[in-house]
Amino acid sequence: MSDKARIFKARFSIADLRQQRNHQEVFTTALTRNETLEHFVLKLVGYCLLSYDSNAVLNKLSDRLQPDVGIQALDDHYKTWLSVAQPNLDQLFKIAKQVDELLILTTSNSQWLTESESRLKLFANSHIIEIDQQFVDDIQMDLTRSLNWDVIIDENSLMISDKVHCYETKQFDWH
């Protein structure tokens, strides 16, 4: 993939029914060389979930020492740290002690989730957000450099429309 094909222009219209917010986000982002397409898509979805807060920041460099999406407090600690896909569990334990809320966005029924879920529940400030793999796969297959997404976030579902396709989660569990 050439460098030019790694650049994406995002225009998201987000209706977040959980937070009772409607807003638009316009930004340019890139798929980094050491990032999988699945990780990139999950990171964009994670950004949609937290973008109701104007301080939400997308990690554009895939720096593992930073959250994939984060919300910092005024004193520079993270109020919310979101990691996607299959983050390093040892690193998550260290992070959980330093942040107000730790969120992990991952695909449901993955081996990583099965092995990690019981340990992650030990932290009162951690939450797992599960979405179905087919939802992520469908978005990956139709991904274009111009991401014009209409996003609807509800208590039990997530829907993304890109003017040509419509994707809806079969599973969207936040626990």
Order of alpha helices (4+ residues) and beta strands (2+ residues): beta-beta-alpha-beta-beta-beta-alpha-beta-alpha-beta-alpha-beta-beta-beta-beta
